[in-house]
């Protein structure tokens, strides 16, 4: 019996065929359409490369004999003749269009048509260009130009009375060097309008064609096409090319509704484009890719006009939460000046607006006023916390001190967004619980409309929603005048009181009072200036070296505004006043003859943040103990210490649990100006070395507490612009990135780059380093396009200035490859990883660790591309090197073993997977302490591997071992303990103890809900797991409830098309299915599939899993053809990317078999069940229940086919396994007995038939 081939027999590469006496060697298959196959071939005589189109229609059962002749079954001969006629007509049209002056340059050149091998061949010139389906456009202009070119040539077709009807990217070749000139291929569908009117039309198989031609309806009486097809079908197709390139997907039915709006701001090509261009593209979509033909442009001229307008726009834009601080206030000081009059005003503003700004120039007491308010209204608040702003409001909120901060031990959450959301959530809960919170943010000197201001806007919005009281102090004028509270200079009487409280000398003498008043007026009633002079004179006048008069004199003579009176001063703006005050403090600083040691202390103190640094730690950082003593020039006697500098007013002491020191911002500015801090032995080298040493210890939680010090020192030292300072600032940027302060990290990296670009030669290696750093920071912020841009800049420099195969170029190739991977371009990712590997294999010793690292990178790219076999190949290469060059039990080898084990597991070789994971565990148990957390990780991995092998008791055993370690060494609510509870729960589930499973999963969820913010992705994972557990307990409403909770989190915090959202859609779909709502189930499953098809590689295993889910859903709805279609799609992927005997392939065989059963095709059903059985008998234990199910299914098929002996054979194989593994009341066992009874009956064995009938009746009644 002849069986029709299910696939065409394509000519293999290197096959030689003879056409018109000329031999051609087949080089490659370039394309396959419904009726033809196109080959790339070489003319064996002149070596010219050509394209050969072979007529070989699909679905006609045609096969190829040994001589390459096509053999057409008799029943399809007439069909084949029809296709030959079509090709001849298409060939004539192609010649006509090619020879036309208007369309010649746009039409592929068909040289000749040849009849050979019982079919037709068309030989065509090879076009030097790219098939547009393979082109990833760099910009929107390129796409618009291609679309315009297509519209132009199609316009000529229309004028000649023809419609193309199959315009799609793979029928368009874009020529090299230009986008204006394109070639159109495939004229098989080109039709004249008269042909269409006569019903001479076959519906397009092109799924992106206009709706009216993808579902053709032919009148059964007249044979005519029921819908009008005209030029607008081609206009739809041209619009779809633009849509596909912009949206990076095909249009679906919902996209073609009238007035559909698309979010173009999130598309790669338009995210940085103007609103005008996005609006124009939107308009083009609405008049091309629209179901209603009447809404489309009526002709190509209208489309070309719109494309020209879009091109013009595109061309033009190319140009151009909370622990109370117990705030220590200075009101107890005898010299503190109260601002009682301001406190009620502050209170009123906070009650009215929740936010208030204390505004005034530096040095007049804004910070002390804020503290006084906190003391005065202490009883009005549950919690008061003061923080000092240092450049990033989100980082400040993320760094607020909450009681929960120390509950995670050494665990440090690196994601600043998670830290921020956690603190915001806790502040919100405090508000809901009616806790009264005051947050003081000191030194918020942010210029309105600056980038820093804009960066803080969303945080400000979040804070306003909380309705807590927030009091800012600022030197910059706030945008919102109603929230501003002016802080003016004190009166002369108030400042006189302060002076004599600090320096009471001769306070009762009129002459002294007049002199102090003169000082106050000379200082323009500036608090800090008077304070400094009071402290200085209190200390020095007793030595007779300087007097108050000397200080007054130096103030009068300082700066360009020397000698102006108070009235003139008061009329100046705040910036001018600040300049005058700066000059005053500078004059006082220079009047104080500091010793070398004092200068050393001050030049380092100017690196400190306003929040200060513990005195003892500061002394250690600058190695003050080993600094030589020096005498004071003013005869103060012994060498001045930090304490003396505090007494003289230059250093500010912050009292609290730990005594800290800092400088007033103006004093700090003056110190920088006068002492010029730098990384030299006599200045700040010891401080910077201490910071570097601290960073290198790499304890993130410890390092994070020094963040303000890092930032402050970087802000100061970057002003030097010398190489050492820039290297230091870059190191600070790096640690800020490690601590996940990504915006600040980028800010400092960018500042370093800007300086280097100014002061260094164009292609200096340090600039390349900066480009890499900036790219890294952009990557951490999720802007992978910018990341790639800067990494490519770095690479460009290195390729210019370094030797061809320099190792640093390999490093840059790796960086670029990583960026492409983050953008989802895994082919480019692989390309650059392979480039890096190529260099390293050339210039490094054979078994260098960097080569192993490159093998790992290449593995990751192949894994991302779904090619797990290749991924494993490179992992094994990396392992081979590491086993050669590293000590036998090195931890890196353990890591490699673990990775290889995981890869084998992914490929279905679960025994090998377990073997390598046990090897990794053996090493770690030898080299690490008994209860090291890393051993717990490997126990989990080994447990998972046992689970994959269905050894669930061992799985549970290892999960419990991991849990035991974590409960010993980690804090009570550590996330890793939650992970272990989750794993133990899954093992109990696999063992069938579903109540125990749910118990542990709920324990895990309780921890995560305590330590993580409300919408943390890890909570979504646990909601999913808890939902699954409820499903296993048949509580499907609760199952759905938890799945929906998980989905809600993911939709809130993840990007629109994130794979985890697809996973949640799948879960929700399965829950609806379990509840019997099959339409809802299908709706969610299709949503999941749509995301995966957008963001995952074409043959990714997750897409296969979704195809299976969708197929099952269609089956539940009774659409078994759709069920089969999707199950076969899933199978095709799995057969491509998985090992031959992977269990998932067996699952797919089962699914396909069941679909064939539903369709009544028992032979096909049997074929696929037998394929599934062949795999499961190899990979599963001998008496596994799944094998028994297959025996039963195969037996049932043979029953349907009336092959009763074979049926009985398989049913009896299933029986002992079912009897051992299936509960006695299970209907499956009863049905098996029934089938066996019927098989015996049909074979005439009444005795055994009766025996099994009784067993059936016995178990069916239980």
N, C-alpha and C positions, 0 to 999 in steps of 0.2 A: 504494500500500500504506500502510495506516494505521500510524503508529509511536506507541506509547504514550508520553506525556510521562513523563520520569523525575523531575520535580519538580512540586509543586503550583504553580499560577499564583495567587500571593497578590494580593489587591486592592491596587493601589498607593495610597500616601497621596494625599489630596485627591479620591479617587474618590467619587462620590455614588451611593448606592443607595436605593431606595424600599421601605420595609417598612410594610405596613398603611396606605399612603397618606402616610406621613411620610418625608421625605428625611433621610438621615444621611450626613455627610461622614466618610470614613475618615481618621483622624489618624495612626495608628501600628498596627503589628502587635505585640500584647502577648505572644502565646504560640502555639505550634504543638504539638498532640498527635497521637496516632496517627489520631484520627478527626475532630478539629475544629481550626479556626483561630480565635483570639480577637483581635478588633480593638478599639482605642480609637476611639470615634467621637463626633461632635457632632450632636445633634439640630438640624437647620437651622432649625426653627421657634422653639424656646425656648432654644437654645444650651446645653442641658444635656449634660454629658459622660456617656456610657454605655459599657458593654462589650457587644460583639456577638459571640456565638459562632456561627460558620458551620460547618455539617456539610460536611466536605470530607475524606473518608478518604484516607489515603496509600496508594499501591501498587495503586490500582484503575484507573489510567490515565485518570483524569478530567481533562478540560481545560475551559477557560472560553472561551466565544465572545465576539464583540465587544460583546454586550449584557450580559456578565457572567453569563450562564446557565451552569450546570455541565452538561457533556455527559458522560454516563456510557456507556462502551462496552457494547454489548449483553451481552457475556460476563460483565459484572460487575453487571448490574442487580439480580440477586437479592441479591448481597452488599450493594449499596447500600441495598436495602430493609431488610436486617437492621440496618444501621447506623442507619437512620432510626428503626426500632423501638426500638433501644437508647437513642437520644437522647430519644425521647418518654418512655420509662420513667424515664430519669435526670431529666428535667424534672419529672415528677410527684413523684419522690422529693425533689428539691430544694425544691419548693413545700411538701411535707409537712413536711420538716425546718425550713424557714424559718418556717412557721406554728406550729411547736411551741413551747410555753413553755420547754422545756428546751434546745432546740437553736437557737431562732430567732436569738439574738444571735451565734451562731457560724457561721451559714450565709449565704452570699451570696444576695442577693435577685434572683430571676429574675422579671422583670415579665411577660413574655409570650413565646410561641413563635409564629413566623410562617413560613409556607411561601411561598417566593419564589425566583425564579431557579433553579428546579428543585431546590431543596434546602431545608433547614430552618435557621432562625435563632432564637437565643434572645437576647432583649434583657435586660441585667442592669444594676443600679445600679453606678456606679463607686465602689469602696471607697477612702476616703481613708486610705491606708496604704502599706505596702511589702511586696512579694512577698518571702517569707523567704529565698529563694535569693539575693536581692540584699543581704541584711542581713549586715554584719560585726559581730557582737556585741562590746560593749566589756568585758563581764564574764560570768562563769559564771552569775550570778544571772539575768540576762536570758534566757539559754538555758533554764535550768531552768523559769522561769515560762512560757515559750512551750510547752515540752514538757508541762507540767502542764495548760495550757489545752487543748492538742490531746488529751491523754489524757482530760480531762473530757468533752469533746464526743463523742469516739469511744466513751466509756463509755455515753453515752446511746444512740448508734447500736446498740451491742451489745444493750442492754436491749430495744430495739425489734425485735431479730432480724436486724439488718443488719451486714455487714462492709464497710468502706470499700475496702480492698485497693489503694489508690493514694495513700497518704499520703506526701508528699514536700514539700520546702521550697517548690517553685514552685506548689504547690496550697494554700499557706497565706499569707494576708495578715495581717501584724501591724499593728493599728490604731495611729494616732498617739497619743502621750501615755501609752500603757499597753502592757504585755506580757501582761496577764491576758486581754484580749479579743482573739480572733483570728477570722478568717473562713476557712471552708473552701470551696474551689472544686473544680470538676470532680467530678461525681457519676456519670460514665459507667461507672465500675468498681464502684460500690456494688451489692452483691448481698445478697439474703436468703439465709439459711442453707439454706432449702429449695431455692432455685435451684441452689446448689452441690451439694446432695445429688442433684439430678436431672441433674447433668453440664452444666448451663447456664453454662459458664465459658470465657473465652478467657484464655490466659496473659498475664500482665502484661509490657509492654515496658519497665517501669520497672526499671532495673538495680539499684536499691537496695531493691527489695522483698524480702520474705522468700524464702528459697531455694525453698520449696515452691510458690510461685506465679510465679517467674520462669522456671521450666522446667516448664510444665504437661505432664502426661502423661495422655492421655485413652484409656480402654479402647475398642478399636476395635469391640467387639461391643455393649457396653452404652451407650457414649457417655458414661460417667460418669468424673469426675475420679478418678485412681488414688490420690491422697494426700488425707488429711483436711486441709481448710483451715478454720481456726476463728479465734477472737478473737486468738490468739497471732500470726497473720500481721500484724495491725495493731500489736500490741505491739512486734514486731520493727521495724516501720517507724518508730514513735515513738522507739524507742531509737536507730535509725539517724540520726534528725535530731540528737539529742544528740551522737552519735558524730561526725557530719559537722562540726558546729560546733566541737567540742572538738579533734578530731584534724586538722581542716581538710583532709579527704579523705574519699572514700567507703570503706566497708569492703570488703575483698577476702576471698576465700574463706578464707585462712589466719587472718583476724581472727575468724572465726565458729566456730572450734574450741572445744571444751569447756575451760573454765578458762584461756582466753587472758589473758595479762597485758600491759598496755600501759604504756609509759613516759610517764606523764602529767606528770612534772616538766619535760619539755621542750616542753610545749604552751603556747601563748600564754595561754590562759585559766586554766591551772592551775599554771604554774611558780612562782607566788608564793603558792599556796594551801596550806592545812594538809594534813598527811598524812591526817587524818580525812576531809576532803572528797575528796581524790584516791581514797582507799579506797572511799568511797561511790559515786563515779562509776564506779570499776572494777567494783563490785558490780552497778550498774545495767546496764553493758555486758554483764556475764556472764549476766544474766537477761533480756536483750532481744536484742542482736545476737549470737545464738548459733544455730548450725544446728539443734541438737537442740531440737525444740519443747518437749519435756518439761522443759527447763532454763529456759524463759522463764516470766515471771510468767503466771499462769493467767488473770488478768483485769486490767482497767485500775485497779481499786481498789488492787491490790497495787503496781502501777507508780506510782500517784499517792502512795501512802504513802512509797515509796522516794524519790520526787522531793521530797516535803515534808521528809523527813529531810535530804536534801542541801541544800535551801533553808535550813533552820534552821541547819545548820553554816555555810553560806556567809554568812548574815546575821550570825551571831555573830562570825565572824572579821573582818568588816568593822570591828568596834569596836577592837575592840582590836589551768774549765783551766790551762805555768805558768812564769813567769820568777822565778828566785830573787831575793829582795830584797837579799841581802847585808846583812842587818839589822845596823845599827850599834848595839851595846849600850853602855851607860854603865859597864860593869864596869871599864873602864880608868880611870875617874875615881877619884881618891883617896878621894872621899867616898861612893862607891857602897856600899850595904849589901847584901850577898848574902843570898839566901834559899835556901841550899844544901839546907836541910832540906825545902823544898817541892818541889824539882826532881824527886826520885825519886818523890814522891807523884803529881806531874803525869804522869810517865812511866807509872806503874802504871795510873792512870785511863785514859790514852789507849790503852794496850795492851789494857785490858779492855773499854772502851766506845767507843773511837775518838773520843769527844767528851768534853771536860772544860770546866768553868766555873770560872775564878778569881773568887771572889766576895768582896767587901768594900766598905766605904764609899770614897768618892772621896778621892784624895790620899794613899793609903798605899802606893802602889807596885805595883799589880797589873800595869800595862803593862810596867814594868821587869822584873818577875818573869817575865812571858811572854817577854820578849826574852832574859833570862838563860837560860831553859830552851832557847830556840832556839840560843844560843851553846854551852851545855853539851852538847847532843845534836846538834850540827851534823852530825857524821859519820853519824848514824843516818838522815838524810833526804837524799833526792836533791834535793828542792826545798823551800824554806821561803818562804812569802809572807805578808806582814802587810798586812791591809786594815783600815781604820777604818770601822766601821758608821755609816751616816747615815740610817737609817729604812726601808730596803727591802732585804731579804736577797737577793731575786732580782736586783735591780739591782747589788748588790755582786758576786755570782757572775758576772753578765753583764759586769761591769767588771774582772774579774781579768785581770791582764796575762799574755798568752800570746805565745809567739814568733811565732805566725801573725798577730798583730794588724796589723803594718805591711806585710804582703805584698800588701795590696789598694790601696796608694797612697792616693788621696783618697777611694776608695770607702768609704762608711759604711753599714753595715746598720742601717736604722732600726728594724727590728722587734726589740724587747727580748726577746721570747720566742725568736726565732731566735738572738740573741746568747747568751741564757741556755743554750739547748739545745746550742749549739756548745761553750760552755765546759764544760758538764756532760759532754758526750760526750768531750771531750779529757781531762777529769779521770778519767773512766771508763777510757779507754784507758791512761792512766798507771797506774791501779790494775792493769789486766790485764797490763800490761808489767812489773809488780812494781816500779814506781817508787815511792819512799817520799816521800810528800808531807805536809808540815805546813802547815796554813793557820791563821794567827792572826787572829782577828777581834776587834779591840779596841773597847771602849766599846759592847758589845752590851747596852745598858740598856733591855731590852724587858720591860714588865710582863706577867706571865703572864695569859692570858685577855683581853688587850687586843686591839683590832682589828689593831694592828700585829703582835702575836704570831700571831694567826690567819692573817694574810696571809702569814706566813713558814712556816706549818706544812708545806705541801707541799714547799717548798724544803728544809726540815729533813729530811723523809722522803727526798728525793732524795740529800741529802748523806750520810745514814746508810747508804744502799745502797752508796756508793762505798768505804766502809771506809778512807778517808784519815783522818789525825789532824787534828782541828779543835779548837783551843784558844780559848775565848772569855774575855774579861775583862768583868765585869759588876758593876754596883752593885745590880741587882735580883735577888731570890732566885729561883733556877731552880726549875722545876717538879719536875725529877728530882733528888732529893737525892743519889742514889748517884754522880752525875757532878759534884757540887759539891765544890770545894776552898776551904776558908775561908782568907782572907788577913787575918791580924790585924796589929795595930800592932806595930812593932819594940820591942825592950826599951830601957830607959833607956840602957844601956851602948852599944848599937848607934847610937842617935840622938846620944849625946854624941860618939862617934867621927865621925859624919857632920858635926856642927856644927863641931868643931875642924878637920876636913879642909877645910872651906869658909872658916872664920874662925879662924885659929890664934892669935889674940891671947890672951896670958896663959894658954895652955893648960896650963902646968905649975903654975899658982897655984891653991891649994885654994879660995880665995874665988871665982875665976872658974869653977872646975868646979862649985862649989855653985850659983852663979848660973845656969849652963847647965842643971844638973839641975832647978832651979826652973822655968826656961823649959819644959823637956820635960814636966814634970808639969802646968804650967799649960796647955800645948798638948794635954794628954791624949795625949801620945806620938803626935801626928799628924805624919806625915812631912813633908807639904807645908808645914805651918805652921812647923815647926822649920827646914826648908830655906829658907823665905823670910826668916825672922828672921836666920839665919846669913848669907845673902847681903846683906841690908839693912845689918846691923851691920858686916860686913866692909868695906862701901863708905863708911859714914857716920860711924863712930866716930872716924876719924882727923881729922874736921873739928870734933869737939867739940860738934856740934849736938844729937845724941841718943845715948843709951847703951842697952846691953842692958836695963838696968832700966826704961827708958821703954817698951820693947816688952813686957816682962813685965807692967807695970802696965796697959797698954792692953788686953792680952789678958784680964787678970783682970776688968776693968771692962766688957767687951763683952757685949752681949746680955742676955736675960732670965735666962740660966743662969749669970751671972757668979759666980765664987767657989766653984762646987761642986767637991767633991774627985773624985779619979780613980775611987774605988769607986762613987760615985753615977753618974758619967758612964758607967762600964762597964755599969751596970744598965739604961741607957736603950736603946731600940730604935734600929735603924740610921737611921731617918728623923729621930729627935730628935738623934742624934749629928751627922748631916749638917747640921742646922740650927745647932748649936753651932759646928761648924767653919766654916760660912759666915760667922757673925758674927765669928769670929776673923780670918778673911782680910779681911773687910770693914773691921775695925778697923785692921789693918795697912795696908790700901790707903789709908785716910783719914789715917793717921799719916804716910805718905809724901807729902810735899808736892810733887806732880807739877807740872811746868811746863805751860803751855798747850800747848806742842808735844808734850810727853809724853802729855798727855791726848788730844790729837788722834791720836797714834799708837795709843794704847790703845783709844780708842773705835772705831777702824777695825779694829784687830787682833781685837776681839771678834766681828767678822763672819767670821773665818777658821775653816775646819774643823780638826779635830784633825790631819788629814793635812798641814796647813800650806800655806804659799805661799812660793815663792822670794822672798828678801828684796828683790832688785833689782826684781822685778815688783811687789811690794807697794808699794815706795817710789814706783814709777811710777804705780800705780793711784791713790794718794792725793796725787800731785803734791807729795811731801815736799820736793823741791828748792826749791820756791817758797814754802815756809812760813817765816815770819819767825822768827829765832832768839829765844830767851828765856833768862833767867838762872834758875839754880836757887835756890829760896828757902832751901835748906840750905847754900848757899855752895860747891856742887860746882864752881863756876867756869863753864866753857864750857857752852853749851846741850847738854842731854842728847840723845843719839841712840838709835837702836834698839839699838845695841851696849850702851849704858849700861843700858837697860831689861833686856837679857838678863843683864847682870852683876848687876843688883839682884834678879833672880829673877822679875820680872813676866812677861817674855816668854821663851818656851821655844824654844831653837834645836834644829832637827832636822838633824843632820849626815848627809850623803850625797853623791851626785854633785853635787847642787846644794844649797846651804845654804838651808834653809827656816825659817820661824818660825811659831809658833802660840801659843795660850794654853792653860794647863791648864784643863779644864772648869770647875773651881771659880773660878779667877781670872776666867775669861770671864763666869761668872754674876755675880760681884761687880762687874766692870767695867760690865756692862749695867745693873745695879741702881744704880750710883753715877753713871755718866756719861751714861746714857740715850741710846744711839745713835739718830740720826734722819737724815733726808735733808735736811740744812741745810748751808750753806756752811762753818760752823765744825765740822761733824761728818763725816757720811758721804757727802755729795753727790758729791765727786770719785770715791770708790770706786764708788758706784752708777752714776755716769755712765760710768766705765770698763767696768763690767760690761755696761751697755746698748750701748756702742759695740762691744764684742766680739761680743755677740749679733747686732747688726745686720749684721756682716760676713757672717753666714750660712754660714760654713764649718763644717759640722756636726762633721766629724772633729776639727777644732781646738777647737771649742766644747765638745765632750764631755769633754775633759781638765779643764775647769773646773767640771764638774758639782758636785763637793763644795763648791766655793766658792759656787756659786749657792744650793745648798740651805742651807748654813750661814747665809749672809747673810739669806736669806728667813726662816729660823727666828727670827733675832734681831729683824729689823725688823718682823715682823708683830705683835709685842707692842705696838707703838705705836698701832695701829688708826687712824692718820691717813690721809688720802686718798693722799698721795704714797707712803707705805709700802705701802699696799694695791695701788696701781698697779704699784709695783716688784715686789711678790710675784706679782701676776698675770702680769707679764712673765716672771718666773722659771718660773712654771707653764707658760707658753706654750712657752718654749724646752725645758723638760723634755718637753713633748708632742712637739716637733719631733725631740727625741733619742729618742723612743719610750719614755720612762719614764712610761708612761701612768698607772700607779697613783699615783705621786708627783705628777704633774701634777694629777690629780683631787683629791688630798689638799689641795694648796695652793689650787686654785680654790675648793674647798668651804670652806676656812678663811676665805678672803676674802669669800665669799658670806655665811657665818654672821655675820661682823662687820658687813658692810654692812646685813644685815637688822636688826641690833640698833640701829645708830647712824643709819641714814638713814630718811627717810619711806618709807611703804609702797611707793609706785610710782616711786621714784627711778630715773632712767635707769641709774645705776651698778649697781643691783640687776639690771636687765634684762641689762646687759653680763655680769654674773656668771652669771646663768642661762644665757646663751648659751655662756659659757666652760665651765661645768660640763657642759652638754649635749654640747659638743664633746669633752670628755674622756671622758665615758661612751661616746660614739660610737667613739672610738679604742680603747676597751677592748672593743668589740663589743657593748655593752649599748645597742642602738639604741632599745629601748623607753624607757629612762631618758633617752637623748639626746633623743628626741622630747618627752618630758614636760617637760624643762627648756627646750627651745627654744620650746615652746608657752607656757610661763610668761613667757619673755622677750617673746614676741610680744604676749601679753595686756597687759603693762605698756605697751609701745610704742603699741599701739592706743588705750590710754587717754590717754596723756600727749602724744602727738605728733599733728600734723595728719594728716587722713585719708590723704593720699597722700605722706607723708614718705618720702624715700629709705631711711631706716633701717628702715622697716616692710618695704619691698621686700627689703632684705637679710635680714630675719628670715623673710620668706616663703621666700626661697631656702634658708635654713638648715633650716626645717621641711620643705620639699620634699625636701631631701637626706636628712633622717632617714627620711621615709616611703619614699624609694627604697631605703635600706639595709634597711628592714624588708620590702622586696619589694612594698610597696603603690604600684605605679607609677602608678596612676590618681590617687591622692592626691598623689604626687610631681609629676605633671604639673599638677594643679590649683593647687598652691602656686607652682610655677614660672611658671605663666601669670598668677597674681595679681601676682607680683613684676614680671613683664614689663609687665602692665597699668599699674602705678604708674609704672614707668620711662618707658614710652611717653608717659604724661601729663605728667610733670614735668621730664623731661630733654630737652635738645635732640635733634632728630630722629636724629642720627647719633652719639649719645654712646656711648663704649666700654662703659658698663655695660649698655646695651641689647643690644649685641653679645654680652656675657657672658651675659645672660638668654636670648638666642636659642640660645646653646650649651647652656645648662641644659635648655631645653625640648627641644632636639634629643636630649640624653642620655635624657630621660624617654621620648620617642617610641621611641628605639632600644631601651630596656629593655622597652617594650611590644611590640617586634617590628615597629613601624610604621616601616620604614626609609625609605619615601617621605617621610613627614612629617619624619623626622629630617634628611634631606637638604635639605628645604625650609628649615628653620630654620638649618642650617649655611650655606646660600647667603645667607640674610639677614644672618647675622653677618659673613660674608665681605664682602658689599656695603658694610657700614658701615666695616669696617676698611680696605677699599681706598680709601674716600673720605677718612677722617680721618688715616690714618697715612702716613708717607713710603713711597714706592713699594716699597722693598726692606726694609721693617720685618720683623724676625723673627716677630712675631705674625701677619702676613699669611702668611708661610711655613707657620706652624703651621696656619692655617685652610685653606690650599691642601692641605696633607697630610691634614687631617681630611675635607675634601670629597672628595678622591681616594679615601680609604678608604670613604666612604659610597657613592660610585658603584660601587666594586668590590663592595661588599656587595649592591648592587642588581643586579649582573650587567653593568653598563655598564663593562667593564674598560678599554676604550680611554679613556673619560673619566677613569677612575680613574688611569691612567698619566699622562694629560695634566696633571692637577692635581699629582700627586706630582713630576713633572719641573719644574713651575713652582716648587714649594717648594724643590727642590734648587737651581734656578738662583739664587734669592735667597740661600740659605745659602752657596753657593759664592762669591757676590759679597761678602758682609758678614763672613764668618768666616775665620779663618786657615786655611791650606791643609789641615792635618791635624786640624782641630777634631773632637772626638768627635761633635758634633751632625751633621756632614756624613756621618759613618759611619752614623748612624741613618737618614738619608734615603737613602743608597745602599742600605741594606737594604730600605727601603720601596719604592724604585723597582725593585729586584731582584725583590721579591715581586710587584709589578704585572706585570712582564714574564713571570713564571712563570704568573700567571693567564691571560695571553694566549698561553700555550704557547710563548713565545720563550725557551727554557731556556738557550740560549747567552748571551744578554744578561742573563738572570737570574743566571747564574753569574758573569758579568763584574762586575756591580755588587756582588754578595756578596763577591767577592774584593777589590774596591776598599775596601769597608767593613772587611774583615779586615786589610788592609794598614795602614790608619790606626790601628786599635786595637792592632796588634802594635807600632807605632811609639811610641804615646803612653801606653799603659796598662801597668801591672805585668804580669809574666809570666802569672800565673794569675788575671787579672781576669775576673769573670763575663761581661763584655761580649765578651771574646775567645771564651769558651765559646759564647756566643750566635752569634757569627759562624761558628765551626766548625760549629755545628748547621745554620745556613742554607746554608753551602757544601755540607754533606752532603746536604741536601734537594735542592739544585740538581743535584748529580751523580746523585741518585736519579731525578729527572725526566728527565735525559739518558740514563738507562738504565745508567749506570756504577755498579752497586750496590755493588761492592767499595770503590770510592772513597768512596761515600756512607757506608758503614759506618765506614771509616777516620776520616773527619772527625767523625762522631757520637761515636765512641769517644774521640777527642781532647777533645771538648767535655765528655763525661762524666768523664774523668780530672780535668779542672780543677774541675768542680763538686764532685766527691767530695773534693778537697783543701781547698777553701776554704769549703765549706758544711757544716753539721751533717748527721749521718747521715740524718735523716728530713726534710730540707728539701724543700718542694714542687717546687723547680726541678729537683731530682734525679729526681723522679718524671716530670717532663716528658721528660727525656732518656732515662730508662728506656723510656718509651713510644716515643720516636723510634728508639732502638736496636732495640727489639722490632720495629717496623715494617720497619726495614732488614733484619733477619734474615728476616722474612716475605717480603720481596721476593727474597731469596736462596733461598727455599724451605726455610729452616731453621726450621720451624714450632715445634719444641720449644723452641728458644732464644727464638723470638718470644714464645711463651707465658710462658716464664720471666721475661723482662723486663717483660712486661705485668703479671704477678702482683707483681713487685717494686714497680712503680709503684703498683699498687692497695694494697699493704700500707702504703706510706707515707701515701697519701691517707686510708685508713681510720683511720690512727693520729693524724694531725695536723689533719684537716679535720672540720667539723661533719658530723653523720650523713647529711644529704641534700644535701651540696654537689654542684653540677653537675660538678666535676672527678672525683668518685667515679663519677658516671654515665658520664663519658667513659671511665674505666678499665674499667667493666663492659662497655661497648661493645667496647673493644679486646680484652678477654679473650674475650668472645663470638666475635669475628671469628677469634681464634687457634684456639679450639676448633673453629670451623667449618672452618678450613683443615686441622685435624688430623682432620677427619671425625667429630668428636663433636658431632652436630647438636643433641642434646637439651641438652647442657651449653651449647652456643652460645646456644640460645633462652633458657635459664634466666638467663644473664648479661645478654642483651639486654633481657629483660623487667625485670630489676632496674634497668637504666639508665633505661628508659622510666618506671618507677614514680617514680623520683626526679625526673626532668624534669617529669612531669605535676604533681608536688607543688609544685615551687619556681619553675617558669618560667611566664610568661604563656601563656595558652591557645594562641595561634597562633605560638609561638616557633619559628624555623627549626630549632633543635636538636631539637625534638620531632618535626618532620617527618623529619629525618635518622634518628631512632630508629624512627619508624614504618616507614621503608624497610628498616632493618636487621631489624626484627622480621618484616616481611613476607617478606623474603628467607629468613629462618630457617624460617618456616612452609613456604615453598615447598620448601626443602631436605628438609623432613620429609614432603613430599607433600600438605600441607594447602593446596591452592591457593586455596580460598575465603577462608581466613584471609589468605593472601598478598595476594590482591586487596584485601581489606578494609583492610589496613594501608597498602598502596601508595596506595589512593585517599584515605585519611586524610592521608598525607604530601602528596599532590598538592593537596588542598583547602587546606592551610595555605600552601603555596608560591604558589598562585594568588592568595591573599589578600594576602600580604605582600611579594612580590617583583615586580620589573618584568616586564612582559609576556613579554619574550624572555630571561629569566634562564636560564642553562645548567642550573640545578638543576631548573627546571620541565621542561626537555627530559629530564633524567634520570628524573624521575618519570613522564613520559609513556612512556619506555622500559620502566620497571618495570611499569607498569600493563599495557602491551601484552604483556609477557612472561607476566604472570599470566593474561591472557585467552587467550594461546596454550596455556598449560598446561590451561586449562579447555575448550579446543576451540572458543572463540568467535573465529573468525578475522576476522569483520567488525569486531568491537570491537578486536581486535589491530591490524588494519590502520589503523583510525581513529587510534589513539594513536601508532603508529609514524610516521604522516604528520604528526601534530602535532609530534612530537619533531624530525622532519626539517626542518619549517618554521623552527623556532628555530635549529637547528644550522647550517643554510645561511646564516642571517643573521649569526651571531656567531662562527663558526669559519672559519679559512682555507679556501680553495676545495677543496684536496685533503687535508683533514684525515682521518686514519684513522677517527675516530668517525663521520664522514659516510658513509664507505664501509661501515662496519658497518651503519648504518641502511639504506643502499641494499640491502645483502645481505639484511637482515631483511625489508624490504618485498617484495623479490623472492620470498623464501621464502613469505611469506603469499599473494601472488598465485598461486604454484605450488599451495599448498593449496586455493585457491579456483578452480583450473583456469583462471585468466586468464593464459594463457601468454605472450601478447604483452606485457602489462604487466610480468609477471615478468621476461621477458628484458630489457626496457627498463632496469629498476633493477639487475639483475644485471650488465649490461654497464657501467653507470655505476660500479659498485663495482670492476670488474676492474682498470682502470689504476691506481687509488689503491692497492689491495691489492698489485699487482705492484711498485709503487714503495716501499711502506712495510713490507710483511710479509716476514719471512725465507722463503726458498724452501722450507724444510722445515716450514713452518707448515701444520698440517692445515686451517686455515681457508681457505687459498687452494685447497687440493685440493677441499674441499667446495663452494666456489664454482664451480669448473670442472665438478663433477659436476652441480650444479643447472642450469648453462647448457646442458650436454649434454642433460639431460632436457627442458628447455624447447624446444630446437630439435627434439628428437625428436617432442614432442607437436605441434609446428607443421609436422611433415613435412619438415623440413630435415635430411636424413640426413647431408649433407656436413659441415655445421657441428657437428652432434651428434657425429659421429665425431671431428672435430678436438678438441673440448673433452673428449671422453672420454679421448683419448690424453693430453691435458695432465693430467687428473685422475689417470690411472694413473701418469704420470711423477712427479708431486709426492706422490702418496699413498705411493709406494714409497721416497721419500727418507728 
